[in-house]
């Protein structure tokens, strides 16, 4: 497995690296690349009416970009130096300057899994662009790392069950992790009561001797994301697996619906991908 970790903020870099290392261990990662996409132009001077930066302003921006890269590279070197897993010990640092979304999309297409930090309120706009590049443009499988350290990732996974090609892809990739989990919880949320049979995957895991819990709940559509988060945390999960919910205007819906709610508030690592084909006819 080829893992690409996006490092864009010193404040979250270690959590991103720890999540990448743990998944490399659990999923048999063989290669880890650490990408720092650097801004090539000052965002304060991108519109025509914003003028031209002075030499002093250009110098200040260049120093800021260099300092951020230096701090991130230092964090990465320390993490690599303490590694016991071969893929971590041989992780490769990459810096590329230019358009963040385009850089991340291009690099993500050569990875089996992209690990990226969770967006936060008040982030620089290029941080959101990195997530968009990996999730939408590259169609990559993405682990959204939490804003805290987790001693394990995937030992107690929670599956937000809503059948879709996106969730199928997540589960296919994570199958080695599910097959060795200590406990798996399926969280099934709906707007109305349903007598739907438990997922076939749950039965397969039980047959392997893995403890499984089926957690059903009913909630309005605009509360599904918050309820999934609450149920996943109550289950003691250390990884939430979900498909990025499909919708005709997926981007708008994502940033105003259940998946966005999870990105805004969840403290769990989230493993997800976006499957856009069915959006064309939704």
FIMIBA-995662 format. One record per atom (N, C-alpha, C, O, CB): x negated, y, z. Coordinates in steps of 0.2 Angstrom, whole numbers, padded with zeros to 4 digits, always signed. Each point is the difference from the previous one (the first is absolute). Glycine has a CB too. Layout:
<recs>
XYZ ...
</recs>
This chain:
<recs>
-0004-0006+0000 +0004+0006+0000 -0004+0006+0000 -0005+0001+0004 +0014-0007+0002 -0008+0011-0010 -0003+0006-0001 +0004+0006+0004 +0006+0001-0002 -0011-0005-0009 +0002+0007+0016 +0003+0005+0004 -0003+0007-0001 -0006+0000+0000 +0009-0009+0008 +0002+0014-0009 -0002+0007-0001 +0002+0003+0006 +0006+0001+0000 -0006-0002-0013 -0004+0004+0017 +0002+0005+0005 -0001+0007-0002 -0006+0002-0001 +0003-0011+0010 +0008+0013-0008 +0000+0007-0002 -0002+0004+0007 +0004+0000+0005 +0005-0001-0015 -0014+0005+0010 -0002+0003+0006 +0000+0008-0002 -0004+0002-0004 -0003-0011+0008 +0012+0012-0001 +0001+0007-0002 +0000+0005+0006 +0000+0006+0000 +0007-0010-0009 -0006+0001+0015 +0000+0004+0006 -0005-0003+0006 +0001-0006+0001 +0011+0010-0004 -0016+0000+0006 -0004-0003+0005 +0004-0003+0006 -0002-0004+0003 -0008+0012-0007 +0015-0004+0005 +0005-0002+0006 +0003-0007-0001 +0001-0003+0006 +0001+0016-0004 -0001-0015-0008 +0003-0006-0001 -0004-0006-0003 +0002-0006+0000 +0009+0013-0001 -0017-0005+0000 -0004-0005-0004 -0001-0006+0003 +0000-0006-0003 -0006+0016-0002 +0004-0010+0012 -0002-0006+0004 +0006-0005+0000 +0000-0006-0001 -0008+0012+0008 +0014-0003-0006 +0006-0005+0000 +0001-0003-0007 +0002-0006-0001 +0004+0014+0010 -0007-0004-0015 +0001-0003-0006 -0006-0005-0001 +0002-0006-0003 +0003+0017-0002 -0011-0010+0007 -0005-0005-0001 +0001-0006+0004 -0001-0006-0002 -0007+0015+0000 +0011-0009+0008 +0001-0005+0005 +0006-0005-0003 -0001-0006+0000 -0002+0013+0010 +0008-0003-0013 +0005-0004-0003 -0002-0004-0007 +0002-0006-0001 +0006+0015+0006 -0013-0006-0008 -0002-0003-0006 -0005-0006+0002 +0001-0005-0004 -0001+0016-0002 -0004-0010+0011 -0004-0006+0002 +0004-0005+0003 -0002-0006-0001 -0006+0014+0003 +0013-0007+0001 +0005-0005+0003 +0003-0004-0005 +0000-0006+0000 +0002+0012+0010 +0001-0003-0015 +0003-0003-0006 -0005-0004-0004 +0001-0005-0003 +0008+0014+0003 -0015-0006-0001 -0005-0004-0003 -0002-0007+0003 -0001-0005-0003 -0004+0016-0001 +0005-0011+0011 -0001-0006+0004 +0006-0005-0001 -0001-0006-0001 -0006+0013+0009 +0013-0004-0008 +0006-0004+0000 +0002-0003-0007 +0002-0005-0001 +0002+0011+0011 -0006-0002-0015 +0002-0002-0007 -0006-0002-0004 +0001-0001-0006 +0009+0009+0007 -0016-0009+0002 -0005-0002-0004 -0003+0005-0005 -0002-0001-0006 +0007-0010+0007 -0006+0018+0001 -0002+0005-0004 -0008-0001-0001 -0004-0002+0004 +0012+0009+0001 -0009-0006-0012 -0007-0002-0002 -0004+0007-0002 -0006+0000+0000 +0010-0011-0004 +0000+0016+0003 -0003+0006-0002 +0004+0006+0003 +0006+0000-0001 -0010-0005-0010 +0000+0010+0014 +0004+0006+0003 -0004+0006-0003 -0006+0001+0001 +0010-0007+0009 +0000+0010-0013 -0003+0007-0003 +0003+0005+0004 +0006+0000+0002 -0008-0004-0013 -0002+0009+0013 +0002+0006+0005 +0000+0006-0005 -0005+0002-0001 +0001-0007+0012 +0010+0007-0013 +0001+0006-0004 +0001+0006+0003 +0005+0001+0004 -0001-0009-0013 -0008+0013+0008 +0002+0007+0002 +0001+0005-0006 -0005+0002-0003 -0002-0004+0014 +0013+0003-0012 +0001+0005-0006 -0001+0007+0002 +0003+0002+0005 +0006-0010-0010 -0013+0011+0002 -0002+0007+0002 +0003+0005-0005 +0001-0001-0006 -0011-0003+0011 +0013+0009-0002 +0003+0006-0004 -0006+0003-0004 -0005+0002+0003 +0015+0000+0005 -0008+0000-0014 -0005+0003-0004 +0001+0008-0001 -0004+0004-0001 +0003-0015-0005 +0007+0013+0008 +0002+0007+0000 +0004+0002+0006 +0003-0005+0003 -0002+0004-0016 -0002+0007+0015 +0003+0002+0006 +0008+0001-0001 +0002+0004-0005 -0013+0002+0008 +0015-0009+0001 +0007+0000-0001 +0003+0007+0001 +0006+0002-0002 -0005-0013+0005 -0005+0016+0000 +0003+0006+0001 -0001+0005-0006 +0003+0005+0000 -0007-0006+0012 +0001-0002-0017 -0001+0004-0006 +0002-0004-0006 -0004+0000-0005 -0005+0007+0010 +0015-0010-0005 +0002-0004-0006 +0005+0003-0004 +0001-0002-0006 -0003-0008+0013 +0006+0015-0005 +0005+0003-0004 -0003+0006-0003 -0005+0003+0003 +0014-0007+0005 -0007+0007-0013 -0002+0006-0004 +0000+0006+0005 -0004+0004-0001 +0007-0009-0010 +0002+0005+0015 +0001+0006+0004 -0004+0000+0006 +0000+0005+0005 +0011-0004-0009 -0015-0006+0005 -0004-0001+0007 -0007+0003-0001 -0004+0000+0004 +0011-0010-0001 -0009+0012-0009 -0006+0004-0001 -0006-0005-0001 +0001-0006-0001 +0004+0015+0007 -0011-0007-0006 -0006-0004-0001 -0004+0001+0006 -0001+0005+0003 +0001-0003-0015 -0002-0008+0014 -0004+0000+0007 -0007+0004-0001 -0003-0001-0005 +0009-0010+0008 -0007+0014+0002 -0007+0003+0000 -0005-0005+0001 +0001-0005+0002 +0004+0016+0003 -0012-0009-0006 -0005-0005+0001 +0000-0002+0008 -0002-0006+0001 -0005+0012-0010 +0008-0002+0013 +0001-0002+0007 +0005-0005+0002 -0001-0005+0003 -0003+0016+0000 +0010-0010-0007 +0006-0004+0001 -0002-0007-0003 +0002-0005+0003 +0006+0015-0003 -0011-0010-0006 -0002-0006-0003 -0005-0004+0004 +0000-0006+0001 +0002+0011-0012 -0007-0001+0014 -0005-0003+0005 +0003-0004+0006 -0002-0005+0002 -0006+0014-0006 +0013-0005+0007 +0004-0003+0006 +0003-0006-0002 +0000-0005+0004 +0001+0017+0001 +0003-0012-0011 +0003-0006-0002 -0004-0006-0001 +0001-0005+0002 +0008+0012-0007 -0015-0006+0002 -0005-0005-0002 -0002-0003+0007 -0001-0006+0000 -0002+0012-0011 +0001-0002+0016 -0003-0002+0006 +0006-0004+0004 -0002-0005+0003 -0006+0015-0003 +0014-0008-0001 +0005-0003+0004 +0001-0007-0003 +0001-0005+0004 +0005+0015-0002 -0006-0011-0009 +0001-0007-0003 -0006-0004+0002 +0001-0006+0001 +0005+0011-0011 -0012-0002+0010 -0006-0004+0001 +0000-0002+0008 -0002-0006+0001 -0004+0012-0010 +0008-0002+0013 +0000-0002+0007 +0005-0006+0001 -0001-0004+0004 -0002+0016-0001 +0009-0011-0006 +0005-0006+0001 -0003-0006-0002 +0001-0005+0003 +0008+0013-0005 -0012-0008-0004 -0003-0006-0003 -0005-0003+0004 -0001-0006+0001 +0003+0010-0012 -0006+0000+0014 -0006-0002+0005 +0003-0003+0006 -0003-0005+0002 -0004+0014-0007 +0012-0006+0008 +0003-0003+0006 +0003-0007-0002 -0001-0005+0004 +0004+0017+0001 +0001-0012-0010 +0003-0007-0002 -0005-0005-0001 +0001-0006+0002 +0009+0012-0007 -0016-0004+0001 -0005-0005-0001 -0003-0002+0006 -0002-0006+0001 +0000+0011-0012 +0001-0001+0016 -0003-0002+0006 +0005-0005+0004 -0003-0005+0003 -0003+0016-0002 +0012-0010-0001 +0005-0004+0003 -0001-0007-0003 +0001-0005+0003 +0007+0014+0000 -0008-0009-0010 +0000-0006-0004 -0007-0004+0002 +0001-0006+0001 +0006+0011-0010 -0012-0002+0009 -0007-0003+0002 +0000-0003+0006 -0002-0006+0001 -0003+0014-0008 +0008-0005+0012 +0001-0003+0007 +0004-0006+0000 -0002-0005+0003 +0000+0016+0002 +0008-0011-0008 +0004-0005-0001 -0003-0006-0003 +0000-0006+0002 +0010+0013-0003 -0014-0006-0005 -0003-0005-0003 -0006-0003+0004 -0001-0006+0000 +0004+0012-0011 -0006-0002+0014 -0006-0002+0005 +0002-0005+0005 -0004-0004+0002 -0001+0015-0005 +0011-0010+0006 +0003-0004+0005 +0003-0007-0003 +0003-0003+0004 -0002+0013+0004 -0001-0011-0014 +0005-0005-0003 -0003-0007+0001 -0006-0001+0001 +0009+0009-0010 +0002-0013+0010 -0002-0007+0000 +0003-0003-0006 -0003-0006-0002 +0003+0006+0014 +0005+0002-0016 +0002-0003-0006 -0004+0002-0006 -0002+0006+0000 +0014-0005+0005 -0014-0006-0009 -0004+0002-0005 +0002+0005-0005 -0004+0005-0002 +0001-0016+0002 +0010+0012-0001 +0002+0005-0005 +0000+0007+0003 -0002+0004-0004 +0010-0013+0000 -0007+0009+0011 -0001+0007+0003 -0008+0002+0000 -0001+0005-0002 +0011-0008+0009 -0014-0002-0006 -0007+0002+0001 -0003+0002-0007 -0005+0003+0000 +0004-0012+0009 +0005+0007-0015 -0003+0002-0006 +0005+0005-0004 +0000+0001-0006 -0005-0013+0005 +0009+0015+0005 +0005+0005-0002 -0004+0005-0004 -0006+0003+0002 +0014-0005+0007 -0005+0005-0015 -0004+0005-0004 +0004+0006+0000 +0006+0001+0000 -0010-0010-0007 +0000+0015+0009 +0002+0006+0000 +0001+0004-0007 -0005-0001-0004 +0000+0002+0016 +0010+0002-0013 +0001+0003-0007 +0003+0008+0001 +0005+0000+0004 -0003-0012-0010 -0005+0017+0003 +0002+0006+0000 +0002+0002-0007 -0005+0000-0004 -0002+0003+0015 +0013+0000-0012 +0001+0002-0007 +0004+0007+0001 +0005+0000+0003 -0004-0012-0008 -0003+0017+0001 +0003+0006+0000 +0005+0001-0006 -0002-0002-0005 -0009+0007+0011 +0016-0001-0004 +0005+0001-0006 +0007+0000+0003 +0001+0001+0006 -0009-0006-0014 +0013+0003+0004 +0007+0000+0002 +0001-0006+0004 -0001-0006-0002 +0004+0012-0009 -0001-0005+0017 +0001-0006+0005 +0005-0005-0002 -0002-0006+0000 -0001+0014+0009 +0008-0006-0012 +0005-0005-0002 -0003-0005-0006 +0001-0006+0000 +0009+0014+0004 -0013-0004-0009 -0002-0004-0005 -0006-0005+0002 -0001-0005-0002 +0004+0015-0006 -0008-0007+0012 -0005-0004+0003 +0002-0006+0003 -0002-0006-0001 -0005+0016+0002 +0012-0010+0004 +0002-0005+0004 +0004-0005-0005 -0001-0006+0001 +0002+0013+0009 +0003-0005-0014 +0004-0004-0005 -0005-0005-0004 +0001-0006+0000 +0008+0014+0000 -0014-0004-0002 -0005-0004-0005 -0004-0005+0005 -0001-0006-0003 +0000+0016-0005 -0001-0009+0013 -0004-0004+0005 +0005-0006+0002 -0002-0006+0001 -0006+0015+0002 +0014-0007-0001 +0005-0005+0003 +0002-0005-0005 +0001-0006+0002 +0003+0015+0005 -0005-0008-0014 +0002-0005-0005 -0005-0006+0000 +0001-0005-0003 +0004+0014-0004 -0011-0008+0010 -0005-0005+0000 +0000-0003+0007 -0005-0004+0002 -0002+0010-0010 +0012-0005+0012 +0000-0003+0007 +0006-0005+0001 +0005+0001-0004 -0011+0009+0008 +0006-0015+0000 +0005-0004+0002 +0004+0003+0006 +0006-0001+0000 -0012-0009-0004 +0003+0015+0008 +0004+0003+0005 -0004+0006+0001 -0006+0001+0000 +0009-0012+0006 +0002+0017-0005 -0003+0006+0002 +0002+0002+0007 +0006-0001+0002 -0005+0005-0014 -0006-0002+0016 +0002+0002+0007 -0001+0007+0001 -0005+0003-0002 +0001-0014+0006 +0009+0015-0002 +0000+0007+0000 +0003+0002+0007 +0005-0003+0003 -0004+0004-0016 -0003+0005+0015 +0003+0003+0007 +0007+0002-0001 +0002+0002-0006 -0013+0001+0010 +0015-0003+0001 +0007+0002+0000 +0000+0008-0001 -0003+0003+0004 +0006-0013+0004 +0002+0012-0012 +0000+0007-0001 +0003+0003+0007 +0004-0003+0004 -0002+0002-0016 -0004+0007+0013 +0002+0004+0006 +0003+0007-0002 -0002+0002-0005 -0007-0008+0012 +0013+0009-0003 +0003+0006-0001 -0006+0005+0000 -0005+0000+0005 +0016-0003+0001 -0011+0008-0010 -0006+0005-0001 -0006-0002-0003 -0005+0003+0000 +0009+0001+0010 -0004-0010-0013 -0006-0003-0004 -0001+0005-0006 +0004+0003-0003 -0002-0015+0007 -0008+0012-0006 -0002+0002-0007 +0004-0003-0005 +0001-0006+0000 -0013+0009+0004 +0014+0000-0010 +0004-0003-0005 -0004-0005-0003 +0004-0005-0003 +0002+0016+0001 -0012-0011+0002 -0004-0006-0004 +0001-0006+0004 -0001-0006-0003 -0007+0014-0002 +0009-0008+0011 +0001-0007+0004 +0006-0003-0003 +0000-0006-0001 -0006+0011+0011 +0012-0001-0010 +0006-0003-0003 -0001-0002-0007 +0003-0005-0003 +0004+0012+0010 -0011-0004-0011 -0002-0002-0007 -0003-0006+0000 +0001-0004-0005 -0002+0016+0002 -0004-0014+0008 -0003-0006+0000 +0005-0006+0000 -0001-0005-0003 -0009+0011+0008 +0014-0005+0000 +0005-0005+0001 +0005-0001-0007 +0001-0006-0002 -0001+0008+0015 +0001+0003-0016 +0004+0000-0006 -0004-0004-0005 +0003-0004-0004 +0004+0015+0007 -0013-0009-0004 -0004-0003-0005 -0001-0008+0001 +0001-0003-0005 -0007+0014+0004 +0006-0013+0007 -0001-0007+0001 +0007-0004-0001 +0000-0005-0003 -0010+0007+0011 +0015+0001-0004 +0007-0003+0000 +0003+0000-0007 +0003-0005-0002 -0002+0008+0014 +0000+0003-0015 +0004+0001-0006 -0004-0001-0006 +0002-0004-0004 +0005+0012+0010 -0013-0005-0007 -0003+0000-0006 -0004-0006-0001 +0001-0003-0006 -0002+0015+0007 -0002-0015+0004 -0004-0006-0001 +0005-0006+0001 -0002-0006-0002 -0009+0012+0005 +0016-0005+0000 +0005-0006+0002 -0004-0005+0005 +0001-0006-0001 +0005+0008-0010 -0010+0001+0015 -0004-0004+0004 +0003-0003+0006 +0005+0003+0003 -0015+0003-0006 +0008-0011+0006 +0002-0003+0007 -0003+0005+0005 -0007+0000+0000 +0009-0012-0004 +0001+0015+0008 -0003+0005+0005 +0002-0002+0007 +0005-0001+0002 -0004+0010-0011 -0007-0008+0013 +0001-0001+0007 -0001+0008+0003 -0005+0003-0001 +0001-0015+0001 +0010+0014+0003 +0000+0007+0003 -0003-0001+0007 +0004-0003+0004 +0006+0007-0012 -0016-0002+0009 -0003-0001+0007 +0003+0004+0005 +0003+0006-0002 -0013-0009-0003 +0011+0001+0011 +0003+0004+0006 -0005+0005+0002 -0006+0001-0002 +0013-0011+0005 -0004+0015+0001 -0004+0005+0003 -0003-0002+0007 +0000+0004+0005 +0007+0004-0011 -0008-0014+0007 -0003-0003+0006 -0003-0007-0001 +0001-0003-0006 +0007+0009+0013 -0013-0008-0003 -0003-0006-0001 +0004-0006+0002 +0004+0000+0005 -0015+0005-0003 +0011-0011-0006 +0004-0006+0001 -0005-0005+0001 -0004-0001-0005 +0014+0005-0001 -0010-0008+0011 -0005-0006+0001 +0001-0005-0005 -0005-0003-0002 +0004+0006+0014 +0007-0004-0014 +0002-0005-0006 +0004+0004-0005 +0004+0004+0002 -0005-0014+0006 +0001+0007-0014 +0005+0002-0005 +0002-0006-0004 -0004-0003-0003 -0002+0014+0002 +0012-0013+0003 +0003-0006-0004 +0001-0006+0005 +0002-0005-0003 -0006+0010-0008 +0002-0004+0017 +0001-0006+0004 +0007-0001+0002 +0002-0005+0002 -0014+0007+0003 +0016+0004-0004 +0007+0000+0001 +0003+0004-0005 +0003+0005+0002 -0005-0007+0011 +0003+0000-0019 +0003+0004-0005 +0007+0000+0000 +0004-0004+0003 -0013+0001-0010 +0012+0009+0005 +0007+0001-0001 +0002+0001-0007 -0003+0005-0003 +0003+0000+0015 +0005-0008-0014 +0002+0000-0007 +0006+0004-0001 +0005-0002+0003 -0011-0009-0006 +0006+0017+0000 +0007+0004-0001 +0003-0003-0006 -0002+0001-0005 -0002+0009+0010 +0009-0015-0004 +0002-0004-0005 +0006+0003-0004 +0005+0002+0002 -0008-0011+0005 +0001+0011-0013 +0005+0002-0005 -0003-0002-0007 -0005+0003-0003 +0009+0007+0010 -0001-0016-0010 -0003-0003-0005 -0001+0005-0006 +0004+0003-0002 +0001-0014+0005 -0011+0010-0006 -0002+0005-0006 -0007-0003-0002 -0003-0003+0003 +0009+0013+0001 -0007-0008-0011 -0007-0002-0003 -0005+0003+0004 -0006-0003+0001 +0011+0002-0012 -0004+0007+0014 -0006+0003+0004 -0001-0004+0006 -0006-0001+0002 +0009+0012-0006 +0002-0013+0008 -0001-0004+0006 -0003-0007-0002 -0004-0003+0004 +0013+0009+0002 -0007-0009-0011 -0003-0006-0003 -0007+0000+0000 -0004-0004+0002 +0014+0001-0008 -0012+0009+0003 -0008+0001-0001 -0003+0000+0006 -0006-0002+0001 +0008+0008-0012 +0001-0002+0016 -0004+0001+0006 +0000-0007+0004 -0006-0001+0002 +0011+0013-0001 +0000-0016-0001 +0000-0006+0003 -0005-0005-0003 -0003-0004+0003 +0015+0006+0001 -0012-0002-0011 -0005-0004-0003 -0007+0001+0002 -0004-0005+0001 +0012+0004-0011 -0010+0007+0010 -0007+0002+0002 -0001-0002+0007 -0006-0002+0002 +0006+0011-0011 +0005-0007+0013 -0001-0001+0007 +0001-0008+0003 +0000-0001+0006 +0003+0013-0005 -0001-0016-0006 +0002-0007+0002 -0006-0003+0005 +0002-0004+0004 +0005+0003-0015 -0013+0001+0009 -0005-0003+0005 +0000+0003+0007 -0001-0003+0005 -0006+0002-0015 +0009+0007+0010 +0001+0004+0007 +0006-0003+0003 +0000-0002+0006 -0006+0012-0010 +0012-0011+0001 +0006-0002+0003 -0001-0008+0002 +0002-0002+0005 +0005+0010-0013 -0011-0011+0004 -0001-0008+0001 -0004-0001+0007 +0000-0005+0002 +0001+0003-0014 -0005+0008+0014 -0004-0001+0006 +0002+0004+0005 -0003+0001+0005 -0006-0004-0012 +0015+0006+0007 +0003+0005+0005 +0001-0003+0006 +0002-0006+0000 +0003+0013-0009 -0005-0003+0015 +0002-0003+0006 +0008+0000+0001 +0003-0004+0003 -0014+0008+0002 +0014+0001-0009 +0007+0001+0001 +0002+0004-0006 -0003+0005-0001 +0004-0006+0014 +0005+0000-0016 +0002+0004-0006 +0008+0002+0002 +0004-0004+0002 -0012-0002-0011 +0009+0012+0008 +0007+0003+0001 +0003+0002-0007 -0004+0004-0003 +0001-0001+0015 +0009-0005-0013 +0003+0003-0006 +0005+0005+0002 +0005-0002+0004 -0007-0009-0010 +0002+0017+0005 +0004+0005+0001 +0005+0001-0006 -0002+0002-0005 -0006+0004+0014 +0014-0007-0008 +0005+0001-0005 +0005+0005+0002 +0005-0001+0004 -0006-0011-0008 +0001+0018+0000 +0005+0005+0002 +0005+0001-0006 -0002-0001-0006 -0007+0007+0013 +0015-0005-0005 +0005+0001-0005 +0005+0005+0002 +0000+0002+0006 -0001-0014-0010 +0005+0015+0000 +0005+0005+0002 +0006-0003+0002 +0004+0003+0003 -0008+0004-0011 +0005-0014+0007 +0006-0003+0002 -0002-0007+0003 -0006-0003-0002 +0013+0009-0006 -0003-0009+0012 -0001-0007+0002 -0001-0005-0006 +0004+0001-0005 +0002+0001+0016 -0010-0007-0011 -0001-0004-0005 -0002-0007+0003 -0003-0001+0005 -0001+0010-0013 +0007-0014+0004 -0001-0007+0002 -0006-0003-0004 +0000-0007-0001 +0012+0006+0005 -0016+0005-0008 -0005-0003-0004 -0005-0005+0004 -0001+0001+0005 +0002+0010-0012 -0002-0016+0003 -0005-0005+0003 -0007+0003+0001 -0002+0005-0003 +0009-0014-0003 -0010+0006+0011 -0007+0003+0002 -0005-0001-0007 +0002-0005-0004 +0000+0002+0017 -0007+0007-0013 -0004-0001-0006 -0003-0007+0000 -0002-0003+0005 -0001+0015-0005 +0002-0015-0006 -0003-0006-0001 -0007+0000+0003 -0002-0005+0002 +0009+0003-0012 -0011+0007+0009 -0006+0001+0003 -0001-0002+0007 -0004-0003+0003 +0002+0012-0012 +0007-0006+0013 +0001-0002+0007 +0000-0007+0001 -0004-0002+0005 +0010+0013-0003 -0002-0015-0005 +0000-0007+0000 -0007-0003-0001 -0002-0005+0003 +0014+0005-0006 -0015+0002-0002 -0007-0003-0002 -0005+0002+0005 -0004-0005+0002 +0007+0007-0014 -0003+0003+0015 -0004+0002+0006 +0001-0004+0006 -0005-0003+0003 +0004+0014-0007 +0007-0012+0005 +0002-0004+0006 -0002-0008-0001 -0002-0003+0005 +0012+0011-0003 -0010-0010-0008 -0002-0007-0002 -0007+0000+0001 -0003-0006+0001 +0012+0004-0009 -0013+0007+0008 -0007+0000+0001 -0002+0001+0007 -0006+0000+0002 +0004+0004-0013 +0007-0004+0016 -0001+0001+0007 -0001+0007+0002 -0002+0001+0006 -0003-0012-0006 +0007+0016-0004 -0001+0007+0002 +0006+0003+0003 +0005-0001-0003 -0013+0002-0006 +0008+0001+0015 +0006+0003+0003 +0003+0006-0004 -0004+0004-0003 +0000-0007+0014 +0010+0003-0012 +0004+0005-0005 +0006+0002+0004 +0003-0003+0003 -0007-0002-0013 +0005+0012+0010 +0006+0003+0003 +0003+0004-0006 -0003+0003-0004 -0002-0002+0015 +0012-0002-0011 +0004+0004-0005 +0004+0005+0004 +0004-0002+0004 -0003-0008-0012 -0002+0016+0006 +0003+0006+0004 +0004+0004-0005 -0002+0003-0004 -0008-0003+0012 +0017-0001-0007 +0004+0004-0004 +0003+0006+0003 +0001+0000+0006 +0002-0011-0012 -0001+0016+0002 +0003+0006+0003 +0004+0003-0005 -0001-0001-0006 -0008+0003+0014 +0014+0002-0006 +0004+0004-0004 -0001+0008+0001 +0000+0002+0006 +0009-0012-0006 -0010+0013-0005 -0002+0008+0001 +0002+0003-0006 +0000-0003-0006 -0009+0001+0014 +0011+0009-0008 +0002+0004-0006 -0007+0000-0004 -0005-0001+0002 +0014+0008+0004 -0008-0006-0013 -0005+0000-0004 -0006+0005+0002 -0006-0001-0001 +0014-0002-0008 -0006+0009+0011 -0005+0005+0002 -0003-0001+0007 -0005+0004+0002 +0012+0004-0009 -0005-0014+0010 -0004-0002+0006 -0004-0006-0001 -0003-0002+0005 +0012+0007+0002 -0009-0008-0013 -0003-0007+0000 -0007+0001+0001 -0003-0005+0004 +0011+0002-0012 -0012+0008+0006 -0007+0001+0001 -0002+0000+0007 -0004-0004+0002 +0003+0010-0013 +0005-0002+0015 -0002+0001+0007 +0002-0006+0004 -0004-0002+0004 +0007+0014-0005 +0002-0016-0001 +0002-0006+0003 -0005-0006-0001 -0002-0004+0004 +0014+0007-0005 -0014-0003-0006 -0006-0005-0001 -0006+0001+0004 -0003-0004+0003 +0007+0003-0015 -0006+0008+0013 -0006+0001+0004 +0001-0002+0007 -0004-0003+0003 +0002+0013-0011 +0008-0008+0011 +0002-0002+0007 +0000-0007+0001 -0003-0003+0005 +0009+0013-0004 -0003-0014-0006 +0000-0007+0001 -0007-0003-0001 -0002-0005+0004 +0014+0005-0008 -0016+0002+0000 -0007-0002-0001 -0004+0001+0006 -0004-0005+0002 +0005+0007-0014 +0000+0004+0015 -0004+0001+0006 +0002-0004+0006 -0004-0003+0004 +0002+0015-0008 +0009-0013+0004 +0002-0004+0006 -0002-0007-0001 +0000-0004+0005 +0010+0011-0004 -0011-0010-0007 -0002-0007-0001 -0008+0000+0002 -0002-0006+0000 +0011+0004-0009 -0012+0007+0010 -0007+0000+0002 -0004-0002-0007 -0006-0003+0001 +0008-0001+0011 +0000+0007-0017 -0003-0002-0007 -0007+0004+0000 -0001+0006+0003 +0012-0008-0008 -0016+0000+0001 -0006+0003-0002 -0001+0002-0007 -0005+0002-0002 +0000-0008+0012 +0011+0004-0014 -0001+0002-0007 +0008-0001-0003 +0003-0005+0002 -0015+0001-0003 +0014+0010-0002 +0007+0000-0003 -0001-0001-0008 -0004+0004-0003 +0008+0003+0013 -0001-0013-0012 +0000-0001-0007 +0007+0002-0003 +0005-0002+0002 -0014-0007-0001 +0008+0013-0007 +0007+0002-0003 -0002+0002-0007 -0005+0002-0002 +0010+0002+0013 +0000-0005-0015 +0000+0003-0007 +0002+0007+0001 +0005+0002+0004 -0002-0013-0010 -0006+0015+0001 +0003+0007+0000 +0006+0000-0003 +0001-0001-0006 -0013+0006+0005 +0018-0003+0005 +0006-0001-0003 +0001+0003-0007 -0002+0006-0001 +0006-0005+0013 +0000-0005-0016 +0001+0003-0007 +0006+0005+0000 +0005-0001+0004 -0010-0010-0008 +0004+0015-0001 +0005+0005-0001 -0001+0004-0007 -0006+0000-0002 +0007+0001+0015 +0004+0001-0016 +0000+0003-0006 -0005+0006+0000 -0004+0000-0005 +0016-0003+0002 -0012+0007+0008 -0005+0006+0000 -0004-0002+0006 +0000+0003+0006 +0007+0006-0011 -0012-0014+0004 -0003-0003+0006 -0004+0005+0004 +0000+0000+0006 -0001-0010-0012 -0003+0014+0003 -0004+0005+0004 +0004+0004+0004 -0001+0001+0006 -0007-0001-0015 +0014+0003+0006 +0004+0005+0005 +0003-0004+0005 +0000+0002+0006 +0002+0005-0016 +0000-0013+0009 +0004-0004+0005 -0005-0003+0005 +0001+0000+0006 +0007-0004-0014 -0015+0003+0006 -0005-0003+0005 -0001+0006+0005 -0001-0002+0006 -0004-0005-0015 +0005+0013+0007 -0002+0005+0005 +0006+0003+0003 -0001+0005+0003 -0009-0002-0010 +0016-0006+0006 +0005+0002+0004 +0004-0005+0003 +0006+0001+0003 -0005+0008-0010 -0003-0016+0006 +0004-0005+0002 -0004-0005+0005 -0005+0003+0003 +0011-0003-0013 -0004-0006+0011 -0003-0004+0005 -0007-0001+0000 -0004+0000+0005 +0014-0006-0005 -0013+0005-0006 -0007-0001-0001 -0004+0006+0003 -0005-0001+0003 +0007-0007-0013 +0000+0014+0008 -0003+0006+0002 +0000+0001+0007 -0004+0002+0004 +0007+0003-0015 +0003-0007+0014 +0001+0000+0007 -0005-0004+0004 -0003+0002+0005 +0015+0000-0007 -0014-0008-0001 -0005-0004+0003 -0007+0003-0001 -0004+0000+0005 +0011-0010-0007 -0008+0013-0003 -0007+0003-0001 +0000+0006+0005 -0006+0002+0002 +0006-0005-0014 +0005+0006+0013 +0000+0006+0005 -0001-0001+0007 -0003+0003+0004 +0010+0003-0012 -0005-0012+0010 +0001-0002+0007 -0004-0006+0002 -0001-0001+0006 +0012+0007-0006 -0011-0011-0004 -0003-0006+0002 -0007+0000+0003 -0004+0004-0003 +0012-0009-0006 -0009+0001+0014 -0007-0001+0002 -0003-0007-0002 -0006-0001+0002 +0009+0008+0008 +0001-0011-0014 -0003-0006-0002 -0003+0001-0007 +0001+0004-0004 +0008-0010+0010 -0014+0001-0007 -0003+0000-0007 +0006-0002-0004 +0004-0005+0002 -0016+0002+0002 +0012+0005-0010 +0006-0001-0005 -0003-0003-0007 -0004+0003-0003 +0011+0006+0009 -0005-0015-0007 -0003-0003-0007 +0006+0000-0005 +0005-0003+0002 -0013-0005+0004 +0007+0012-0011 +0006+0001-0005 -0003+0001-0007 -0006+0000-0001 +0013+0005+0010 -0002-0005-0014 -0002+0002-0006 +0007+0002-0004 +0005-0001+0003 -0015-0007-0004 +0009+0011-0004 +0005+0003-0004 +0001-0004-0006 -0005+0000-0004 +0004+0012+0009 +0007-0014-0007 +0001-0004-0006 +0005+0004-0004 +0006+0001+0002 -0008-0012+0003 +0000+0015-0010 +0004+0005-0003 +0004-0002-0006 +0004+0004-0003 -0012+0003+0007 +0008-0014-0006 +0003-0002-0006 +0008+0001+0000 +0003+0002-0004 -0013-0010+0002 +0012+0005+0008 +0008+0000+0001 +0002+0007+0001 +0006+0002+0000 -0006-0013+0005 -0004+0016-0003 +0002+0007+0001 +0003+0003-0007 +0004+0004+0001 -0013-0002+0008 +0007-0004-0014 +0002+0002-0007 +0008-0001-0001 +0003+0004-0003 -0015-0005-0001 +0015-0004+0007 +0007-0002-0001 +0004+0001+0007 +0006-0002+0000 -0010-0006-0010 +0001+0010+0015 +0003+0000+0007 +0006+0005+0000 +0003+0001+0005 -0014-0005+0001 
</recs>
